[in-house]
């Protein structure tokens, strides 16, 4: 009966006319129609619950956030950790016109002591070419200096395309102080640095990588 009711409702007939067509009562037609609506609502609710459960069991993976963090190990060593998002790599790939797989990543540490760093006026820098590392240790840092680190793409022997930059870090004879945008617990010797962009090149002590 319900199939006939649906067909007649699609034709725009009222419940009274449908009852007349099917030789039944208006109450029975309304009952069948109400039951149909309730069953549909129940099915929709169950399907929604199943979809929610599936989404919870298979959550969308969180996007990796870009990070480049420098932490002190000893008075002359720092450890660099980084995470590079797929979005950042794709942006670089589109901009440079080459696939991510062919890019040579490199890490640069700059001595920016006492200067407003504009990317081309570092006191010195040291660069390492990376393979599949996600961390690196720079050693041989000098006391009383200000350093910052950049992760980027090695384009040619003299050209470097930066992707991430760390906060500035200050070394003293006693310990290292890391700048975090807030005043350090113990203020190091006065220094000025406004970190921007790169290129000058002078080798410092060798670093070492970790897989």
C-alpha positions in Angstrom: 0.0 0.0 0.0 2.8 2.4 0.9 4.2 2.3 -2.7 0.9 3.3 -4.1 0.6 6.1 -1.5 4.0 7.4 -2.5 3.2 7.4 -6.2 -0.1 9.3 -5.6 1.6 11.8 -3.3 4.2 12.5 -6.0 1.3 13.4 -8.3 0.1 16.0 -5.7 -3.0 14.1 -4.4 -4.2 14.9 -1.0 -4.7 12.1 1.7 -8.4 12.3 1.1 -8.1 11.7 -2.7 -5.5 9.0 -2.1 -7.9 7.2 0.3 -10.6 7.4 -2.4 -8.3 6.1 -5.1 -7.2 3.1 -2.9 -10.7 2.5 -1.5 -9.6 3.0 2.1 -9.9 5.5 4.9 -8.0 8.7 5.3 -6.7 7.6 8.7 -5.1 4.5 7.2 -3.4 6.6 4.5 -2.1 9.1 7.1 -0.9 6.2 9.4 1.1 4.6 6.5 2.6 8.0 5.5 3.6 8.9 9.1 5.2 5.5 9.5 7.2 6.0 6.3 8.5 9.4 7.5 9.4 8.0 10.9 11.3 5.0 9.4 13.2 7.4 7.1 14.2 9.6 10.0 15.4 6.6 11.9 17.5 5.3 9.0 19.0 8.8 8.5 19.9 9.0 12.2 21.6 5.5 12.1 23.5 6.4 9.0 24.7 9.7 10.6 25.9 7.8 13.7 27.8 5.3 11.5 29.5 8.1 9.6 30.5 9.8 12.8 31.9 6.5 14.2 33.9 6.0 11.0 35.3 9.5 11.2 36.4 9.0 14.8 38.0 5.7 13.9 39.8 7.2 10.8 40.5 10.8 11.8 42.0 13.2 9.3 45.7 13.4 10.0 46.8 16.7 11.5 48.9 18.9 9.3 52.5 19.1 10.3 53.5 22.5 11.6 56.6 24.1 10.3 59.2 24.2 13.1 62.9 25.1 13.4 64.1 24.9 17.0 67.6 25.5 18.4 68.5 24.3 21.9 71.8 24.3 23.8 73.7 21.2 24.6 76.9 22.6 26.0 78.6 26.0 26.0 79.8 25.5 22.4 77.2 23.2 20.9 73.6 23.6 19.8 71.1 21.0 18.6 68.8 22.0 15.7 65.4 20.2 15.2 63.0 20.9 12.4 59.7 19.8 10.8 58.8 20.9 7.3 55.2 20.7 6.3 54.1 19.3 2.9 52.4 22.6 2.2 55.7 24.4 2.6 57.5 21.9 0.3 54.8 22.2 -2.3 55.0 26.0 -2.2 58.8 25.8 -2.8 58.3 23.2 -5.6 55.9 25.5 -7.4 58.0 28.6 -6.9 61.2 26.9 -8.0 59.7 24.8 -10.7 61.2 21.5 -9.7 59.9 18.4 -7.8 60.4 18.1 -4.1 62.4 14.9 -4.5 65.2 16.7 -6.5 65.6 19.6 -4.0 68.9 19.7 -2.0 68.0 20.8 1.5 70.7 22.6 3.5 71.1 24.1 7.0 72.9 27.3 7.7 74.0 28.8 11.0 74.9 32.5 11.0 77.0 34.6 13.3 74.9 37.8 13.5 76.6 39.3 16.6 76.1 43.0 17.0 74.4 43.6 13.7 71.0 44.2 12.2 71.0 41.1 10.1 69.6 41.8 6.6 70.4 38.5 5.1 73.7 39.5 3.4 75.8 40.9 6.3 76.4 38.0 8.6 79.8 38.0 10.4 80.2 34.4 9.2 78.2 31.4 8.4 78.5 27.6 8.0 76.4 25.4 5.8 75.7 21.7 5.7 74.0 19.7 2.9 71.3 17.4 4.3 70.0 14.0 3.2 67.2 12.6 5.3 68.1 14.1 8.7 65.6 15.7 10.9 68.2 17.1 13.4 71.7 18.4 13.4 74.3 19.4 16.0 76.5 22.4 15.4 79.6 22.5 17.5 82.5 24.9 17.9 80.4 27.9 18.7 82.2 30.8 20.3 81.3 32.5 23.6 79.7 35.9 23.5 78.2 35.5 20.1 74.7 35.6 18.6 73.6 32.9 16.1 70.6 32.0 14.1 69.8 29.0 11.9 68.0 28.7 8.6 66.7 25.6 6.7 66.4 26.0 3.0 67.1 24.7 -0.5 70.6 24.7 -2.0 70.0 26.1 -5.5 73.6 26.6 -6.7 77.0 27.0 -5.0 76.2 30.6 -4.2 72.3 30.7 -4.0 70.2 29.5 -1.1 66.4 29.6 -0.9 65.3 29.8 2.8 62.2 28.0 4.1 62.4 28.2 7.9 64.4 30.4 10.3 65.0 29.9 14.0 65.0 32.4 16.9 68.3 34.1 17.6 70.4 32.4 20.3 73.2 34.0 22.4 76.2 32.2 23.8 78.2 33.3 26.9 81.2 31.8 28.6 78.9 30.3 31.2 75.9 29.1 29.3 73.6 29.7 26.3 70.6 32.0 26.3 67.8 31.4 23.8 65.7 34.2 22.6 62.0 33.5 22.7 60.6 37.0 22.2 60.5 37.5 26.0 63.2 38.7 28.3 65.5 35.9 29.4 65.7 34.9 33.1 69.2 36.3 33.1 70.0 39.1 30.7 73.1 38.3 28.6 75.6 41.0 27.4 74.0 43.7 25.2 73.6 42.7 21.6 71.4 43.7 18.7 70.0 41.4 16.0 67.1 41.8 13.6 67.0 38.5 11.7 66.1 38.7 8.0 67.7 37.0 5.0 71.1 35.5 3.9 73.9 34.9 1.7 77.4 35.8 3.0 79.6 32.7 3.4 82.5 31.9 5.7 83.1 28.5 7.2 82.9 27.8 11.0 83.6 24.6 12.8 82.2 21.4 11.4 78.8 20.1 12.6 77.5 16.6 12.8 74.1 15.2 11.7 71.8 12.6 13.1 69.3 10.5 11.3 
